[in-house]
Amino acid sequence: MANDETDATSIFGIHDASEDQTSTGHTSTQRDIGPTGSVPNPRATKMALLMLLVVYILGTLCLQAFDMVFAQVGAAVGNPDQASLISAVPGVVLGIACFVYGALGDFVSLRVMTAIGVAALLSGSVLGFFAHSTLLLVVLARSIQTLGYQAAGSAYVVIASKYLTGRDKVLYFGFFTAGFQLSSLIGVLCAGFLTSVGWQWLFLIPALAAVMIVPLKRTVPRGAAPGGSIDVLGFTLFGAGILFLTLFFSQLLWWEIALSAILFLVFAVHISRARHPFITPSFFRNNRWLSAIMLIAVLYFTQFCCTPLFDQIGQKVYGITTERVSLLLAPSFVAATIVACSSGAIVEKLGRRTAILCAAGLETLGYAFLAFLAPAGPAMLLLGSCLLYSGMGMLYSPVYDTVLATLPMDQSGRGVGMNDLSMEAFASIGVALFGPAITGSAFSRHSLMLAPGLSGERLTAATNVSALLWIFAAIQMAGIIWLLVFSRRIYQDDVR
């Protein structure tokens, strides 16, 4: 660990606070959280958030690009049957990274964590561009990239949850999800255009994060709350359990689910007996938190499935290229970005519960609209995706703040980690579970849809995607029902 910290600090030029003088002659401890618990300067904090957001966008757009074209990449490296692993495995890694980074936000320097993350992002980008001849190499490079950029994403959310209050906090949560939607737009456009040139060029886009090294060094808070220790064994057990759980849904090998259960059992024993576990059993006995985190598990379950499914609609139903599909989806990501930027005002006006219901309702309506009308033509895909992605843009801020409000402030880092883990892990399980059906024809027998003039293989593909979209709509409706049933418990006497 010491070597890692030395390497990271050398990248950013991190050194003792006494040596870090600003141009005005004040030390950085005036704006960084330090051992004494001082709060960073608000202006420096917001600047750090913007810099971290840029790195996060560069990494996430690569995620979205590969999500869209994983079937083509799998075919190109000679392993089309396991192509969904290109999305699923980095998705699991992302979930684990979210959890570890978020939890570490309570214990270690955010600046060092970000430094290590940027180094990993650059390493994965270079590896993927020069070594991508097999599925294993593609998955490995994508996983390293994912480990890298999520450090910036988790640092962003930890800083926002710890150091911003009230309207500012919700506003910057909104900016974060707006950044995700913007990166989704750029990612699908890059996937559409670069697949005709060479999909390996997608790996190099996040390398632009190198220009952010100096701004990050100057703005990211250095310190962390004192009193914690790094529970390496606990992190390892929990992360490995999530990994094998997700792999099971992709490969359906029963030894994977058995190993996952054993790892979670050992993890439970570990945190009940360890002197300094990173998370205690009481965390999981918080009924308010359990009820709230289930909202994320259900409402984000199908998120990674959308872009590859839309790509299949374009190619197999409309007979158009990935490039044209990406252009069709562009307005929906613009709409989602606008809604996400407005989510702070929406939450302030409607309240978190109503905002979640509206967002989930838009997603349900979008899925149902697409299930019935998308086979009728590209215009229907454009309209339906605008509804769907607008709901996604609205959802993040109120649901994230809802879950964090069930926890005390000293658990906010771990709360951020569990939120992000749930979002990414359940979305990864979703794409692993539905991935083969998206690229195949498992649901091609019956579906309620409008498909004039379709026949043969196009009708088969349209029926398959329509049935999947109805399933996705039902999953979103289950999330709405869950919120209505457990609303009183979730919103009773917020801790903060």
Order of alpha helices (4+ residues) and beta strands (2+ residues): alpha-alpha-alpha-alpha-alpha-alpha-alpha-alpha-alpha-alpha-alpha-alpha-alpha-alpha-alpha-alpha-alpha-alpha
